[in-house]
């Protein structure tokens, strides 16, 4: 096992194993200065993190730690998994500090770390719900998120160590991890043979192994991946059954993603991390099967996962309702995390395509444009009643968005032996270190996602390959130039174009990606979308809101087959490309209060009201006045 170590900030799911096709780069090695992502990261630091910390204080989440340290005399407050929200916030704050020093945020982080450390029990155990009056109940019901909370502590500790160089929180995490390793394992070793109720500790233990060099944590992660699927969740058994907990079939034998969507994909992330460290063929093959099932039969057009409110779960194949889509924000984040890990493992553009889809659409829709309110569910149609909230009783999504945005710079690029990879396009500067120690500087200029023209200036010398993603959505017509001359390399949508040469400082690469407006149709087995299309441009999914279409309910309109007009509106929703197309609103006349009638020529709506339908990027919906919204639009028949 090759283990990452050191104090340089590195994106949360770093893998440096010889089994990985790619290595990620440090979060602080990339500085975003574009008009799309940079304002969002700034709002995340200045607005979102501040508001979330205040809410953690107001809801007693941080007092739960103080009461164990003896500085607050109060009962436990909130849900049994509330510790995890504090840890996710702390991870987000650490990545934010890695990219932008902030004395006030650093002071808050330092104080919080000391508060958490003071709450740890002498044996290393740390969970504010199962402390003091519930100490005898520790490890008796693993559906109550003890290991889940521990996993988020481990990830926060690694982020804090890499961002600050300090070991204070990392030492807390390793003491707790040692306690877990001593508690869970084979029966022959006198340990508990159970699986955790909510996966998270698996991927966190691998990350802790990378940060510390302690192979024991990797072996413990392997145990938790292997023990799942044998009905060993513990007693009392999980409230929703084995399939809900991914405890009915071992991962290596699984054929489809089932049960609670976030749990399923976090578990797949843990298995992918194990794959990165071991290269085990069975883990790779299972990951391929589950990925194909998730993306080919159970993923929404915005990259969301989870069709059902009941159990926050995947449905059957093709079960993808629009208005009742659960599509939890955390599940979209998990989808991006999973595809990131598979991208590191195999270097295939299809994983970067799905990661980008989830990030630009379902993840971003989970946060308001002002950075203050959130979606838990992300439907693809709405009557105007679904609105973002400033917080939730189960507040997993808000700090999850914060940590994803804070760590985003580390997802843009990757490196391998003699190679620099560009996964995501955004105006940025980067200093990338190749495995042989060479430093390569890149300066990327682009207006992506509004424009498909990308220029990358190389600040470095020597021979290496620059590999640029050609997204699967761009179709034919992409071009690539080096220093003004056409590059002799294949530009295949859904792959990476390679330019290998001896570079000199100032060399420039210009990639032009067509950004066609596309009408998507669903597989015919997705019954709700039969006779409907969704509209995309570049990486963005679009929707129609009533606020842009006065007097029109987008759920009833029929989109014409004529051209779609594009216009950049700098004054709208922070600056967006708006799409407009001819459409018809079918007439209401002739129904006379009936729910059904015989099909007639009048039923095709040809004599309906002709309108111009305006659509905006899906991520920006519900930021203005409430009203109906639709992604999947009827077509004229």
N, C-alpha and C positions, 0 to 999 in steps of 0.2 A: 504493500500500500504506500503510495506517495501522498504525503499529507502536506497541505498548505499550512504555513505558520508565519509568524511575524506580526507586525503592528500596522502594516499599510492597509488602509481601508480597501475592502474588496466586496463586491456585490454578494448578497446574502447566500446565494447558492453556488459559491465558488467550487470548482472541481479542478484539481491539478493532477489527477491520476493519469497514469500511462494508458488507461482504458478510454479516456475521453478523446474525442476527435478534436475538440476545441477547448481553449481556456478562456474564461471571461477576463475582463479587465477591471481595474480598481474603480470604484465609484468616483473617487476624487481625481481620476486620470482624465475624466471627460467633463467638459464644461459646456452646458447647453446655453446658447444665446439666441435661439430662434424665437419667432413671434408666436409659436404655438405652444411648445412645452415649457419654455423658460418662465412665462408668467404663471403657469400652473404650479411649477415647483416653488416659485417665490411665494405665491399665495399659500401653498402647503406649509412653508416655513413660518410665514408671518401671520396667517389667519387660522388655518386648520389646526395646526399643532397647539397653538395658544388656546383656542376654544375647546379642544378636546381635553387638554390638561385641566382646564377650569371645570369641565363637566366630570372628569374623574374625581376631582376634589369634591364637587357638590354632591355627587352620588355615593360618596363614602368609599370609593374603590381604594384610594390611597390611605385613608384612615384605617382600612382593614389591615394594612401592614403596620401602621403605627400602633395599633392596639396590641400587636404581638411584641412590639418593642417596649411596651409599657408607657408610651408617651401620650396615648389617648385611651380614655376609659369609656368604651362604647361597645355595643353588640356588633356582630358581623352585619354588614349591609349588602343587600343585593343578591345576585345570582351566585351559585356555587362556582361558576367559571369566571367571575369578574377579574380575578388576577390576570387573566390572559389579555384583557383590554389594556391594562397598565403596561404589560410587557411589550405589546405591539406598539403602543405609543412610544415607549422607550427605544425600541428598535428604529422607528421612524425618525425620532429625534437624533439618534446617533448617526444615521446616514445623512441627515440634514447637516449636522455639524461637520461631517467629513467633506462636504462640498462647499460649505459656507460658514466660516467661523462666526459665532454669535455668543457674546459673553453672557447675556441674560439666559439664553437657552442652555448654555453649558452649566451655569449655576443651578438651574432647575434640575438638569440631568444628574449632576453630582449629588445634589440633596436627595433625589429619588433613589439613586443607587445605594446611598447610605441607609435610607429607610428600609429598602428591601433587604439589605445585608443584615440589619438589626433584627429582622423578623425571622431569620433562619433558625431552625431548631438545632440543638447540639449534634444530632445524628445526621445533619445535612438536609433533612426534610424541610420543604418550604411550600406551604399552601395555606392561605389565610382562612379558608372555609373549614378545613380539617385541622384546626388548631384549638388549643385550650379546651373548650367544652365538647368538641367532637374528636379529640385526639384518639379515642379508642376506635373510631370508625375509619381511620386511615386505611386505604387499600382494601376496603371491603366491598366497594361498588365502583368498578372501573368505568361505568357509564357516567360518572359524575366528574369527569374531566380532570382528574388529578394529573395524569400523564400528558394530557393536552396542554394544560397550563405550564407544566414543566418544560415542554417543548418550546413554547413561546419564550420562556425565560432563557433557554439555551440560545435561541436565535438572537434575542436582544443582547445577551452577554457577548456573543461573537461580534455583533455589529459594534457594540460599545468598545470592545477591545481593539478592533481594527480602526475605529475612528479616532480613538484617544491614545492608544498605546498603554492604557491602564489595565491592570488585571483584577481590580476589585470585584467587579460583577462576574468576570470569568471564573474567579475562584469560588464564588457563591454557586455558580452553575455546575462546576466540576464536583463540588462536594455533594450537590443534590444528585448529579448523574451517577456518582459512585454509590450513593444510597440506592438508587434505582437498579443499578447493576447487581448490587448485593441482594436485592429483593426479588427480582424477576429473572426466571431462567428455567433450566431443565429441572424436572422433579427429582432426578437422581442427585442433584446438587442441593436439595432441600429448599428449593425456591418456589415461588408462586409461578404457575405455568399459564397465567392468564394473558389475554390480549387487552389493549386499551380500548375504551369506548369510542373515542374520537381521535383518529390518527392525526399526528403532528409530531410526536416525539421521535418517530422513525427518522424523518428527514433532519430534524434538529440534532439528533445524536450523531449523524454523519457529519453535519457541519461542525459540531463540537470536536469530533475526531480530527477534522482537518485543521481546526484552529489550535489544537493542543498537541497533536501528534500521538494521542493516546488511542491505540488500536482497540482497547476494551470497549470504547463507545461505538466503534464501527461494528464490533461483534454483537453488542447489545441491540443495535438497530437491525442487524440481520436476524437476531432472534425474534424481535417483534414482527418483522415481515413474515418470517416463516411460521410463527405460531398462529397467525390469523388465518381464518378459514376452516378452523377445526372446532368451532363452537366453544371456545375457551375464553369468552369475554369475562367470565367471572360470575359471581352470585351476589345479589339476584341478577338474573340474566337481563340483558338489554331490553328496554321497554318496547322496542319496535320489532324485535326479531333479528335473526342472524343475517338475512339478506340486507336489511337496512344498515347494518354495521359492517358489511363486507366480510362477515365471519362465517359465511356458508360454503365458500369455495376458496381453497388456497390461491394466492395471487398467481403463482406459476401455472395454474390450471384454468384460470378464469378466462371466459370467452366474451363477456360483456360487462360494461359498467352498470352497477345496480345500486339501489339504496340511496341514502343521504348523499347528495351530490358533492358537497364540500368534503365530507369524510372520504368518499371514494377517490377524489382526485388528490387530496393531500396524501392518501395512502399510496397512490400511483407515483406521486412525487418522491416519497420515501423510497419506493422500490427503484425509481430511476436514479436516485442518488446512490443507492447500493450498486446498481448497474455501473455507474460511473467509476466506482472504486474497485469493482471486482471483474467487470466484463462478463459476467455470467450469462451464457446463451439463453437459459430458461427465462431469466428476467427480461432480456431483450425481446424474446419472442412473445411473451405475455404482454409487454408494453406495446408491441406492434398491434396485437389483437385488440387490446382495449382502446388504443388510440383510434383504430379504424372504426370500431363500434361507436365510440363517442362522437367523432367528427363526421362519420358517414350516416349515422342514424339518429343521433340524440342531441345534436348541437344546434342552437338557434343561429339565425343569420347574423346576429350581433356578437357571436362568440360565447353566448351564455349557455349554461348547463343547468339542468334541473327543471323538469316540466311541472312538477306537482307541488301544491301547497302542503298536501298531506305528507309529512315526513321530509319536507324540503328535498324531495327525491327525484331521481330519474324516473321516467315513465317507461312504457314499452317502446320498442323500436317504432319510429315515426310519430310518436305521441308528442306533438309540439304545439299546444294551444297558444294562441296569441294573447288575448286579454287576460287569461289565467296563467300565463307563463310565470313561473317562480323566478328562474334565472337570477338567483341570489348574487349580489355583488361579490361576495366572498368566493363564489364558485367560478366567476369569471377571472378573478385574481388567481385562483388555483389553476385554472386552465392555462393562463399565461405562464405560471410557474412551471407547470408540467411540461409544456412545449419548450420552454427555455432549457430544461434539463435534457430533454430528448435531442434538442438542437446541439447542445454541448457533446452529447454522446455520439451523434452520427453526422452532424454537419449538413443536414438536409433542409432545404429551403421550405419544405412544406410545414415544418414546425415553426419556423419564423413567420410564415404567413398566418398561421392560426394565432400565434402570440400577438402579432400586430392587430389582427382582427379583434381579439378580445380587449386589448389595451385601448384602441381608438374608439371602441363602441360601447361594449357592456361595462368595462371598468370605468371609463370616463363618465358614462351616464349615471353612475352611482354617486357622483359628487356634483353639486350645483356649481355654476360658473363663478360664484363669489366665494366658494370654498367653505361654506358654513352649514349646508344641509345635505342630506344623504337619502339615497334610495336603498332599501333592503332588497326588494324585488324589482325587476326591470322588464315589464311587459312590453309586447310589441303592438298592442292596441289598448286604448283606454277611453273611457267615457268622460274623462276630465276630473276624476276623483282621486287618482293616485298622485300624491305630492310628496316631495322630499321632506324629511324631518331633521331637526337639529341633533337628535340622539335617539336611542332606542333602549328599552329595558335589556334586551339582548343586543349589545352594542358591538358585535364582532366586526361589522362592515366598516364603520368610520375609521378606526385606527388601522385596519387592513389596507384601506385605500391610501392612508397617509404613508405607510411603510413602502407600499409599492411605488408611489410617486417619488418618495425620497431616494429610493434605490435605482430609479429609472436610468440614470446615466450609465450604469454598469451593464445595461442590456443592449446598448447600441452597437458595440464592437466585440470582436473576439480575436484571439490569436492562436496560431499553431506554429509548428516548426517551419520557419521561412514563409509564413503567411499572415496577412492581416485581413480579417473578415469584417464587412459592414452589413449588419443585420437590419437596423432601423435607420431611417433617414430623418435627420434634424440638423439644423444649423448648429455647429458645435466645433470646439477645438479639443483635440485628444493627444495625449502622450502615452503611447502604447509600448509595452516592453515585450519583446519576443522571447521565447524560451531560451535562446542563446545569449540573452542579456542586452541585445541591441535595443535602443530606443528609437521609435518611429513617431514622428509628429504628423498629425492630419488636421487639416482645416476644411470643414464641410460647410458649403453654402447652398441653401435651398429654401424654398417657401413651402415645402412639403408639409401637410398633405394637400395644399391647394394647388400646387404646381409640381409637375413631375421632373423638373430639371434640377439636377444635382451636380455640383462641382466639388471635387475633392482635391485640395492641394497637398502635396506630399512635402513634408519638412524632414528630410532624412536622406541618406545615401546608402547604396548597396543593393544587392539583388534580393528580392523577395516578391511574393505574389500578393496582389491586391484582389480580393474576391468580393464582388458586389452583388447583392441579392437583386434578382429580377423577379418581382412579385408575380404570383400566379394569376392575379387579377388583371395584369396590364395588357395581356394579349400580344399580338405581333406589333412590330414597329418600333421597338426600343432600339436606341443607338448608343454607341460608346466611342468616345474619342480620347486620345492621349496626346496632349500638347497640340490639339487642333487637328490631328490626323486620326482617321477611323481605325479603331483597334481591330485586329484580326482575332476575334474571339467570338464564340457562340453566345447569343443572347436568347436563352430559352426561358420562357415564363415558368416560374416555379423552380428556379435553380439559381446557382451563383455563377456569375460571369467572372472568369479569371484573367487578370493581366499580370503576367510574370515578366519582369524585366529588371535591368540594373537602373535603379532610380537615382535621380539627382535632385538636390533641393530646389523647390519651385516647380517641379513637374506637376501638371494638372490633368485630372481625369474629369471628363464631362459625360455624365449618364443622363439620357433623356428617356423617361418612362411615359408612354402614352397614358392618359387618364380618361379612358372612355367612360361615358355614362352607360351602365349596363342594367338591363332588366333581368332579374333573376327569377327563376321559377323553382318551386320545390319538387322533390321527388313526388310522383303521383300518390304514393302511400301517405303523404302528409295531407290528410283529408281536408283540414281547415283551409289550406292554401290552394286548393284546386280552383282554377279560374282566376288566380291572383298573381301579381308580380311584386317584387320588391326592387327598389332602385338603389344602385350604388354608384359611387364615383371614386376612383382610386381605392384607398383602404376604408373609406367611410360608407356606412349604411345610412340611408336617408329615410325620413318619415314626414308625413304631412300633419300639421297641427291646425286646429280651427282658427287660432289667432292670426295665422297668415292667410286664411281662406274664409273671410267673413260670410256667414250664411250657409256654409258648406260643412257637412259632417264628413270628414275624410274616410270614415269607415264605409260610407255608402257610395262614394264617387267611383266612376269608372274611367280609368286612365286610357287616353287615346294611344294610337300606335304611331303618332307623328314624332318629329324630333323633340328632344329635350333641350331647353335653353339654359345656359349657365351664366351666372353673374356673381362676381365677388362683391360682397356687401360689407365694407369695413366698419359700418356703423351698427351692424346687427350681431348680437350674441357674441361680442368680442371679435368679430370679423369672421365671416363664413362665406363659402360658395353656396349660393342658393340655386336650386333647380326649379324650372317652370315648364309645364307641359299642358297641352290641351286635354280636357276631360269633360265628362258628361255626368250630371246629377240626374239619375232616373226619376221620372215623375211619380208622385204619390197617387195621382188620380186613378180611379178604376178599382181600387181595392175595397172601398166601402166597408171598412172595418173588418174585412176577412183576413184570416191568417194565411190561408192557402187559396189558390185559384188555378184553373187550367192554364197551361202554357199557351200563349198567343203571340202573334207577331209584335204586339205592343210591349211584350215583356222584355224585349232586348234593350229598351231604354233609349232607342235611337232618337226619339222625339223629346228627350229630356233637356234640361237646362245646360247650355254649353258654358264652361268656365275655364279659367286658367288656374291650374292647381300648382301651388307653390310648396316646395319641400325643403327642409333644413336637415343638417346632419343629426342623426338620432341622438348622439351624446348630449345635444343642447336642448332637447325637448323639456317641457315643464319648468322652464326658467322664467316664464312670463305668466300671463293670466291663464287660468285653467280652461280646458276645453277638450273635446275629443281629439284623439291622435290615432294614426294608423301607419304601420310599416308596409303590410301586405295589402296592396290596392287591387280592387276588382279591375278586370279588363273588359273591353267591349266585345261582345260576342254576336 
